[in-house]
Amino acid sequence: MSLEDLYKEVILDHYKNPRNKRDLPGAVLSCSRNNPLCGDEITVNALVEDGKVLEVTFEGQGCSISQASASMMTEAVTGRTVEDALKLVADFRTFMEGKLDPSEEEFGDLMALKGVVRYPVRIKCAVLAWDVLQEALDERDGTAAGAAPHSG
């Protein structure tokens, strides 16, 4: 199996079996956004305490790239400090711009999204959940801006 095939399998696995795709009762942050060009919708819920991201979940619908990226994001940022989570958001965006070539150890499953860089129209799908998370973390007063939380 080629590396590209392996990456496709990781994306499909996260799409078909998303991690942390659910509501998060007790979330202190919740933010929703959509990509009107393709219809992707993401709500990110986060439980943050003492500067640490204790748990992140997402809800929404969209293409396999947006949903897989959101699933991977929840795993990648949970347990990090807010500062580290925001750095990973910035690094992921730079990765999607083709300006960062991280190691497998650094990015884990996120490496599967490397091929998205070849399709500029899909980059917005991959970064949507990350942008929503950044907005939620930047608005840490508990009432992040954004549309009403996703209901399904």
Secondary structure per residue as TSV (DSSP state, phi and psi in degrees):
chain	resnum	aa	ss	phi	psi
A	1	M	-	360.0	131.1
A	2	S	-	-74.7	162.8
A	3	L	H	-61.9	-39.6
A	4	E	H	-63.2	-40.7
A	5	D	H	-64.7	-39.7
A	6	L	H	-62.6	-43.3
A	7	Y	H	-62.0	-41.4
A	8	K	H	-60.8	-40.0
A	9	E	H	-63.3	-41.1
A	10	V	H	-63.5	-44.7
A	11	I	H	-61.9	-47.1
A	12	L	H	-63.3	-37.0
A	13	D	H	-63.7	-45.7
A	14	H	H	-66.8	-31.4
A	15	Y	H	-73.1	-45.8
A	16	K	H	-77.8	-30.0
A	17	N	S	-129.1	65.7
A	18	P	-	-63.0	139.6
A	19	R	T	-88.2	136.4
A	20	N	T	61.9	30.3
A	21	K	B	-91.7	93.3
A	22	R	S	-174.4	169.9
A	23	D	-	-69.8	162.4
A	24	L	-	-131.4	88.2
A	25	P	T	-56.5	136.6
A	26	G	T	86.3	2.6
A	27	A	-	-59.4	137.1
A	28	V	S	-93.3	-15.3
A	29	L	E	-131.4	138.6
A	30	S	E	-150.4	131.5
A	31	C	E	-146.8	140.9
A	32	S	E	-126.5	144.5
A	33	R	E	-150.1	162.9
A	34	N	E	-138.8	165.0
A	35	N	E	-111.2	98.7
A	36	P	T	-63.4	-19.7
A	37	L	T	-69.7	-32.1
A	38	C	T	-126.2	-7.8
A	39	G	T	91.0	3.8
A	40	D	E	-64.5	136.9
A	41	E	E	-131.3	131.9
A	42	I	E	-137.3	133.5
A	43	T	E	-117.4	128.8
A	44	V	E	-110.1	130.9
A	45	N	E	-117.0	137.9
A	46	A	E	-139.8	143.8
A	47	L	E	-109.6	111.3
A	48	V	E	-121.3	132.0
A	49	E	E	-145.8	134.7
A	50	D	T	50.7	41.2
A	51	G	T	76.2	11.4
A	52	K	E	-122.7	138.7
A	53	V	E	-83.8	101.4
A	54	L	E	-77.8	-36.3
A	55	E	E	-159.8	144.6
A	56	V	E	-135.7	134.0
A	57	T	E	-130.7	168.5
A	58	F	E	-141.3	157.5
A	59	E	E	-136.1	158.0
A	60	G	E	141.7	-169.2
A	61	Q	E	-148.8	159.0
A	62	G	-	160.3	-166.6
A	63	C	-	-70.5	168.7
A	64	S	H	-60.3	-35.6
A	65	I	H	-66.5	-47.3
A	66	S	H	-66.0	-40.7
A	67	Q	H	-72.6	-41.4
A	68	A	H	-65.5	-41.6
A	69	S	H	-62.9	-41.7
A	70	A	H	-62.8	-42.2
A	71	S	H	-61.4	-47.4
A	72	M	H	-63.4	-38.4
A	73	M	H	-60.6	-44.4
A	74	T	H	-60.2	-39.2
A	75	E	H	-70.8	-38.1
A	76	A	H	-70.7	-32.2
A	77	V	H	-99.5	-20.4
A	78	T	T	-61.2	129.4
A	79	G	T	94.8	-10.8
A	80	R	S	-85.4	162.4
A	81	T	B	-71.9	160.1
A	82	V	H	-58.4	-41.9
A	83	E	H	-59.9	-45.6
A	84	D	H	-66.5	-37.6
A	85	A	H	-63.8	-43.9
A	86	L	H	-65.9	-34.7
A	87	K	H	-65.9	-40.8
A	88	L	H	-64.6	-38.6
A	89	V	H	-57.9	-48.3
A	90	A	H	-63.2	-43.5
A	91	D	H	-63.4	-40.2
A	92	F	H	-63.8	-43.1
A	93	R	H	-61.4	-43.6
A	94	T	H	-63.4	-38.4
A	95	F	H	-59.7	-44.5
A	96	M	H	-70.0	-21.0
A	97	E	T	-84.4	-3.7
A	98	G	T	78.2	17.0
A	99	K	-	-105.8	6.1
A	100	L	-	-141.1	134.2
A	101	D	-	-123.1	79.6
A	102	P	-	-73.3	166.2
A	103	S	-	-84.9	162.4
A	104	E	H	-60.2	-36.3
A	105	E	H	-64.1	-39.5
A	106	E	H	-69.0	-44.6
A	107	F	H	-108.1	-15.5
A	108	G	G	52.0	-130.8
A	109	D	G	-59.2	-25.0
A	110	L	G	-59.0	-23.7
A	111	M	G	-59.9	-25.3
A	112	A	G	-62.2	-22.3
A	113	L	G	-86.0	3.0
A	114	K	G	-55.8	-37.9
A	115	G	G	-66.2	-19.5
A	116	V	G	-60.7	-29.8
A	117	V	G	-56.0	-30.3
A	118	R	G	-73.5	-10.7
A	119	Y	-	-124.8	83.1
A	120	P	H	-51.1	-33.7
A	121	V	H	-67.0	-22.9
A	122	R	H	-89.1	-12.6
A	123	I	H	-59.9	-40.0
A	124	K	H	-61.4	-33.1
A	125	C	H	-64.5	-43.9
A	126	A	H	-69.5	-34.0
A	127	V	H	-94.3	-6.1
A	128	L	H	-54.4	-54.4
A	129	A	H	-61.3	-35.9
A	130	W	H	-67.1	-40.0
A	131	D	H	-64.3	-40.2
A	132	V	H	-65.2	-43.4
A	133	L	H	-60.7	-45.2
A	134	Q	H	-60.1	-44.2
A	135	E	H	-61.3	-43.1
A	136	A	H	-62.1	-45.7
A	137	L	H	-68.8	-34.1
A	138	D	H	-69.6	-22.7
A	139	E	T	-104.0	38.7
A	140	R	T	-59.1	22.6
A	141	D	T	-86.9	2.0
A	142	G	T	94.5	-5.0
A	143	T	-	-131.6	64.5
A	144	A	-	-57.4	142.9
A	145	A	-	-66.1	164.2
A	146	G	S	135.1	172.1
A	147	A	S	-66.6	169.0
A	148	A	-	-58.7	145.7
A	149	P	-	-54.0	145.2
A	150	H	-	-64.6	139.8
A	151	S	-	-104.4	9.1
A	152	G	-	-149.2	360.0
